[in-house]
């Protein structure tokens, strides 16, 4: 009986240390899940309430003359609700204040595509045509 136990111990002793290390190395190469949610990329889904909130905050910044912060909030509003015409209009206005003609042009075009019958659409169309 003792000979059988010794034979089993020999098999365990003969396993190479490198065979045991391979699974551990594979586990170490995988990145762990991110623990800090604040640095994870923000994902957007349709949320008109968040879009409305961002538009209001953007309007506040715009009135204060902080066009960069306003632009950021208006862009957030368009990400929360891609069909929010007023957010695109305000985004275009803030980008125009920041001398970003290309960005303003794109935002104004999106506004016109979303709200062609808006009372401000004609003025925006004229503005785009003059460029």
C-alpha positions in Angstrom: 0.0 0.0 0.0 2.8 2.4 0.8 4.3 1.8 -2.6 1.1 3.0 -4.3 1.1 6.2 -2.3 4.8 6.8 -3.1 4.1 6.3 -6.8 1.4 9.0 -6.6 3.7 11.5 -4.9 6.3 10.9 -7.6 3.8 12.0 -10.3 3.1 15.2 -8.4 6.7 15.9 -8.0 7.5 15.3 -11.6 5.2 18.1 -12.8 7.2 21.0 -14.1 7.0 24.3 -12.3 6.7 26.0 -15.8 3.4 24.0 -16.4 1.9 25.5 -13.3 3.1 29.0 -14.0 1.5 29.3 -17.5 -2.1 29.7 -16.3 -1.1 32.4 -13.8 0.8 34.3 -16.5 -2.3 34.3 -18.7 -4.4 35.7 -15.8 -1.8 38.5 -15.2 -1.9 39.6 -18.8 -5.6 40.4 -18.8 -6.6 43.8 -17.6 -8.8 44.0 -14.5 -12.1 45.8 -14.8 -12.0 49.5 -14.2 -12.8 50.2 -10.6 -13.2 54.0 -10.9 -16.3 54.8 -12.9 -15.5 58.5 -13.1 -12.7 57.8 -15.5 -14.6 55.3 -17.6 -15.8 56.6 -21.0 -19.3 58.1 -20.7 -22.0 56.3 -22.7 -25.0 58.1 -24.0 -28.5 56.8 -24.7 -31.6 58.7 -25.5 -32.4 60.9 -22.5 -34.4 64.0 -23.2 -34.4 65.1 -19.5 -30.6 65.1 -19.4 -30.6 67.0 -22.7 -32.9 69.6 -21.4 -30.8 70.0 -18.2 -27.6 70.4 -20.3 -29.3 73.0 -22.5 -30.4 75.1 -19.5 -26.9 75.0 -18.0 -25.4 75.8 -21.4 -27.7 78.8 -21.7 -26.5 80.0 -18.3 -22.9 79.8 -19.3 -23.6 81.5 -22.6 -25.3 84.4 -20.9 -22.3 84.7 -18.6 -19.9 84.8 -21.6 -18.3 81.4 -20.9 -18.8 80.1 -24.5 -16.4 77.2 -24.1 -18.4 75.8 -21.2 -21.7 76.5 -23.0 -20.4 74.7 -26.1 -19.6 71.7 -24.0 -23.0 71.6 -22.4 -24.8 72.1 -25.7 -22.7 69.2 -27.3 -23.7 67.0 -24.3 -27.4 67.9 -25.0 -27.0 66.8 -28.6 -25.5 63.5 -27.5 -28.3 62.8 -25.1 -30.9 63.7 -27.7 -29.6 63.7 -31.3 -32.9 65.2 -32.5 -32.9 68.2 -30.2 -32.9 71.1 -32.8 -32.6 73.9 -30.2 -29.4 72.3 -28.8 -27.8 72.3 -32.3 -28.8 75.9 -32.8 -27.3 76.9 -29.5 -24.2 74.8 -30.2 -23.7 76.6 -33.5 -24.0 80.0 -31.8 -21.5 79.1 -29.1 -19.0 77.7 -31.7 -19.5 80.9 -33.8 -18.5 82.9 -30.7 -15.4 80.8 -30.3 -14.5 81.4 -34.0 -15.0 77.7 -34.9 -16.6 78.3 -38.3 -16.6 74.7 -39.4 -18.2 73.5 -36.2 -20.8 76.2 -36.3 -21.6 75.4 -39.9 -22.1 71.7 -39.1 -24.3 72.5 -36.1 -26.4 75.0 -38.1 -26.9 72.5 -40.9 -28.1 69.9 -38.4 -30.4 72.4 -36.9 -32.0 73.2 -40.3 -32.3 69.5 -41.1 -34.1 68.9 -37.8 -36.3 72.0 -37.8 -36.7 73.5 -41.3 -39.9 75.3 -40.3 -38.5 76.9 -37.2 -38.8 80.7 -37.0 -35.0 81.1 -36.8 -34.3 78.7 -39.7 -34.5 81.4 -42.4 -32.0 83.6 -40.6 -29.7 80.6 -40.2 -30.1 79.6 -43.9 -29.1 83.2 -44.9 -26.1 83.0 -42.6 -24.9 79.8 -44.1 -25.5 81.0 -47.6 -23.3 84.1 -47.0 -20.3 82.0 -46.1 
